[in-house]
Amino acid sequence: MKRRNTASKDAVLDLLTNTRKAMSQDAIERQVTVPMDRVTVYRVLNRFCEDGLVHKIVADDGKQYFAACLDCKIKPLPKNHFHFRCLKCDTIECLNYEVTYAAPKNYKVERVNCLLTGYCGECA
């Protein structure tokens, strides 16, 4: 289905693309340049996830973060890749490593959420 371009969508996508890190909905609301309410931000982020422009990361703190992986367009990241959360600067970034796992027989895995937590290269 063709979706309409709006100033809200453009602003959120520009922010995520230029930030190059995963951001929470709260952070996006604070930093987006176009006035919009919480519901609009949430709706835009969910549509981007449905359309494959952005992916959602559920961190170890239970909070949802959203990332527009530029690497996905340059050299595709594996569908089930690792994310890294820095304990010092609190950023989350995509890592170009595929998650490998073994599921019990007769289980069909649709999605994997794998988060590594520690200190990034700048904070270590």
N, C-alpha and C positions, 0 to 999 in steps of 0.2 A: 504494500500500500504506500502510495506517495504521500509524504508528510509535508506540511506547510512549513516554510522557514519563517522564523519569528526573531525579533530582536532578543528575546529571552533565550532561545535556543542558541543563537549565535554567541551571546555573551558567555553562557555557561561553557560551551565547547571551546571558545577562545581561551577562557581562564584555565580549563583543564589541560589544553594543549600547550599553552605557554608555561604553565607551572611545572610540567613534566614529572609531577609526583601525584600520588593519590591524595584526595582531599575529602574530608567529611562534608556532609550537607551543611552543617553549621558554618564551616570555613568558607564554603562556596557562597552561602548567603551573605556573609560579611564582606567578601572580596569582589563579588560580581559588580560590574559597572552599570547595569541596567536595573532600575527599581522593579522588584518582584517579591511576592510573598513566598512563604515556606512551601505552600502547596504547589505553586508553580515550579519551584526548584525541584521538588520531589518528583513531580510529573515529568519534567524534562529529563531528569536523570534516569528514571525508569524507562522512558522511551528510547533514550540513547543505549541503554543496556539491551533492550529488545532488538534494536536495529544493529547491534554489534559495534557501535562507535565507542562505547565506554564499557568497562567491566567493573563489577562490584566486588569489593574485598571486605570480608567480615573479619575484623581484627580480634586479637585475644581479649580486648576490653569490651567486646560485644558491639562496638560501634561499626557502622558501615562507612566505607571509603570508596570513592569512585576515581578511576584512572582512565585517561585516554592515552593508551600506550602508543607513542609515536613509533617505537620499534616494531609494532604489529604491522605497520604499513611499509616499513623499510625492509625488514627481514622478519617474517612472521614469528612471533613467540609461540611456543607450544600452547595448545588450548588450556592445558592444566599445568600452569607454571607456578613457580614459587614467588612469594612476595616477602619483602624484608621490612620489618618495623624497627626503627632506631629508638632505643629507650631514652636517648639524650635529646635529640632534636625532634623526635616524635613524627618523623616522616615515614611514609610507606612507599616503597618503590617496587616495580616489577623486576624480576630477575630472569634472565634468559636460560633457565634450567627447567627441564620437564620433571614433573613429579612422577615418580614411579611407585607403584603400589601393587599389592596382591589382595584382591577381594575374595571372599569365600565363594565356593562353587555355587552357581545358579544366582548370583547377585549381578545386577547390571548397574554399573556406576555411570551416572550422567554428568556429574560435575565434581571437581575436587577443589577444596579451598585449603591451601597450604601456606602458612605464615611462619617465617623464621623471625625471631626476636633477638636483638642484641645491639651492637653499636656499629653504625655505618662506617665507611672508610674515612669520612671527614671527622667523625667524633671519636673513633677508636683510640 
